[in-house]
Amino acid sequence: MRDPLILLLGAALAATVLSGCAGAAPAGSASPPATPTPTYELPPRPVRPSEGPVKAAPVTDGDTRFQVIGLQKGLSGFFGSHAEWQAKGQYVVVRIVVENPGRTNAHFDAKKQRLVTSDGTTYVIDKFAQAIKRQPDELPLGAQVRIELDLWYDIPKEARVSAIRLFGDPPLGVTGSTEGVQVPLP
């Protein structure tokens, strides 16, 4: 009878000692540092001829994230894969990255994006320039999809570019359109 009693008392004593070791960590000890999230290592690319790089932070409108990365101003015309086209005023080309960070599909509509000039006038894309340069008017953005594209505008020769107003897809279940987000341009 003694042996089971000794075993029971020994187990109780061990549990008491071990539970005392599981108390709060002493003051001043830090939790282990978090492991940083890995990132993609993408090589830098040269800016295209007559384009200036734009250093703008990413912005979000609705379920769409945008980043302006390039700007061309004052173009009198251009050559496409099958045509030459002259501006009525001047072409302005804004290169953007469009991203859907969500888990559902989103929709990108280039026709909603507005170029803003210093007098507050807004301009829609030039659909003929977009077509000749083979840039999309609309496209679905799958979950976690990221694309780069140009937005072509034909504005008066004397107009001075000040910003671009970008419009994303409203969140899932929301009808109507988003308010847009404005990005200053150099």
C-alpha positions as CSV (number, residue, x, y, z in Angstrom):
1,M,0.0,0.0,0.0
2,R,2.9,2.4,0.6
3,D,4.3,2.2,-2.9
4,P,1.1,3.6,-4.5
5,L,0.9,6.3,-1.9
6,I,4.6,7.3,-2.4
7,L,4.0,7.4,-6.2
8,L,0.9,9.6,-5.8
9,L,2.7,12.0,-3.5
10,G,5.8,12.1,-5.8
11,A,3.6,12.9,-8.8
12,A,1.8,15.7,-6.9
13,L,5.1,17.2,-5.8
14,A,6.5,17.0,-9.3
15,A,3.3,18.7,-10.7
16,T,3.7,21.5,-8.1
17,V,7.3,22.1,-8.9
18,L,6.8,22.0,-12.7
19,S,3.8,24.4,-12.5
20,G,5.9,26.9,-10.7
21,C,8.3,26.9,-13.6
22,A,5.6,27.7,-16.1
23,G,4.9,31.1,-14.6
24,A,5.2,34.5,-16.3
25,A,8.5,35.3,-17.9
26,P,10.8,37.5,-15.9
27,A,10.5,41.3,-16.5
28,G,12.8,42.5,-19.2
29,S,12.8,39.4,-21.3
30,A,11.5,40.0,-24.8
31,S,9.5,37.6,-27.0
32,P,11.5,36.2,-29.9
33,P,11.7,38.6,-32.9
34,A,9.1,38.1,-35.6
35,T,10.4,36.5,-38.8
36,P,10.2,39.1,-41.6
37,T,7.9,38.3,-44.5
38,P,9.9,37.3,-47.6
39,T,9.8,39.6,-50.6
40,Y,10.2,39.2,-54.3
41,E,13.5,40.4,-55.6
42,L,12.6,42.1,-58.9
43,P,15.5,43.6,-60.9
44,P,15.2,47.3,-61.7
45,R,14.3,48.1,-65.3
46,P,15.4,51.1,-67.3
47,V,12.8,53.9,-67.9
48,R,11.5,54.0,-71.4
49,P,12.7,56.7,-73.9
50,S,11.2,60.1,-73.1
51,E,9.6,58.8,-69.9
52,G,10.5,60.1,-66.5
53,P,10.3,57.9,-63.4
54,V,7.7,58.8,-60.8
55,K,8.4,58.1,-57.2
56,A,4.8,57.8,-55.8
57,A,3.7,55.7,-52.9
58,P,1.0,53.1,-53.7
59,V,-2.6,54.3,-53.1
60,T,-5.8,52.3,-52.7
61,D,-9.3,53.1,-54.0
62,G,-12.0,50.5,-53.3
63,D,-10.6,47.0,-53.8
64,T,-7.8,48.2,-56.1
65,R,-4.2,49.4,-55.4
66,F,-2.4,51.7,-57.7
67,Q,1.1,53.0,-58.1
68,V,2.2,55.6,-60.6
69,I,5.7,54.7,-61.9
70,G,6.3,56.7,-65.1
71,L,5.2,59.9,-67.0
72,Q,5.7,61.3,-70.5
73,K,4.5,64.8,-71.4
74,G,4.4,66.9,-74.5
75,L,4.4,64.2,-77.1
76,S,3.2,65.5,-80.5
77,G,2.5,62.0,-81.9
78,F,3.6,58.4,-81.9
79,F,4.0,55.2,-83.9
80,G,2.0,52.2,-83.0
81,S,2.3,48.7,-84.3
82,H,0.1,49.5,-87.3
83,A,-0.4,53.3,-87.4
84,E,1.1,56.7,-86.8
85,W,-1.1,59.1,-84.8
86,Q,-0.8,62.9,-84.1
87,A,-2.1,64.6,-81.0
88,K,-4.7,67.3,-81.3
89,G,-2.7,69.0,-78.5
90,Q,-0.1,67.0,-76.6
91,Y,-0.1,63.4,-75.5
92,V,0.5,62.6,-71.9
93,V,1.2,59.0,-70.9
94,V,1.0,57.8,-67.3
95,R,2.4,54.4,-66.6
96,I,0.7,52.7,-63.6
97,V,0.8,49.4,-61.7
98,V,-2.7,48.1,-60.9
99,E,-3.1,45.4,-58.3
100,N,-6.0,43.5,-56.8
101,P,-4.8,42.6,-53.3
102,G,-8.1,40.8,-52.5
103,R,-9.4,37.2,-52.6
104,T,-12.1,37.9,-55.2
105,N,-12.1,39.2,-58.8
106,A,-12.0,43.0,-59.4
107,H,-12.6,45.0,-62.5
108,F,-10.2,47.7,-63.9
109,D,-11.7,50.4,-66.3
110,A,-9.2,52.6,-67.9
111,K,-12.0,54.9,-69.1
112,K,-12.7,56.0,-65.5
113,Q,-9.1,57.2,-64.9
114,R,-8.8,61.1,-65.1
115,L,-5.8,63.2,-65.8
116,V,-6.0,66.5,-63.9
117,T,-4.4,69.8,-65.1
118,S,-3.2,72.7,-63.0
119,D,-6.5,74.6,-63.8
120,G,-8.5,71.7,-62.3
121,T,-9.8,70.4,-65.7
122,T,-10.0,66.6,-66.0
123,Y,-9.4,64.5,-69.1
124,V,-10.4,61.0,-70.0
125,I,-8.1,58.6,-71.9
126,D,-7.8,59.0,-75.6
127,K,-9.4,55.8,-76.8
128,F,-7.7,55.8,-80.2
129,A,-4.3,56.2,-78.7
130,Q,-5.1,53.4,-76.2
131,A,-6.1,51.2,-79.1
132,I,-3.2,52.0,-81.3
133,K,-0.7,51.5,-78.5
134,R,-2.6,48.2,-77.6
135,Q,-3.4,49.2,-74.0
136,P,-6.6,47.8,-72.4
137,D,-9.8,49.8,-71.9
138,E,-11.2,47.3,-69.4
139,L,-10.0,44.1,-67.9
140,P,-10.7,41.7,-65.1
141,L,-8.2,41.5,-62.2
142,G,-8.1,38.1,-60.6
143,A,-7.3,37.7,-57.0
144,Q,-3.7,38.8,-56.2
145,V,-3.2,39.9,-59.8
146,R,-0.8,42.8,-60.6
147,I,-0.4,44.4,-64.0
148,E,1.4,47.4,-65.5
149,L,-0.1,49.5,-68.3
150,D,-0.1,53.0,-69.9
151,L,-2.9,55.5,-69.9
152,W,-2.8,57.8,-72.9
153,Y,-4.4,61.3,-72.8
154,D,-4.6,64.0,-75.5
155,I,-4.8,67.4,-73.8
156,P,-4.3,71.0,-75.0
157,K,-0.8,71.9,-75.8
158,E,-0.6,74.7,-73.2
159,A,-2.2,72.6,-70.4
160,R,0.1,71.7,-67.4
161,V,-0.4,68.3,-65.8
162,S,-0.8,68.3,-62.1
163,A,-2.2,64.9,-61.0
164,I,-4.0,61.7,-62.0
165,R,-7.2,60.6,-60.3
166,L,-7.4,56.8,-60.1
167,F,-10.7,54.9,-59.6
168,G,-10.7,51.3,-58.4
169,D,-13.4,48.7,-58.2
170,P,-15.9,49.1,-55.3
171,P,-15.6,46.4,-52.5
172,L,-17.6,43.2,-53.1
173,G,-21.3,43.9,-52.4
174,V,-21.1,47.6,-52.8
175,T,-22.9,49.2,-55.7
176,G,-22.0,52.4,-57.5
177,S,-18.5,53.8,-57.9
178,T,-15.6,54.7,-55.7
179,E,-14.5,58.3,-54.8
180,G,-11.2,57.9,-56.5
181,V,-7.7,58.8,-55.2
182,Q,-5.5,61.6,-56.5
183,V,-1.8,61.2,-57.1
184,P,0.3,64.3,-57.8
185,L,2.4,64.3,-60.9
186,P,5.7,66.1,-61.4
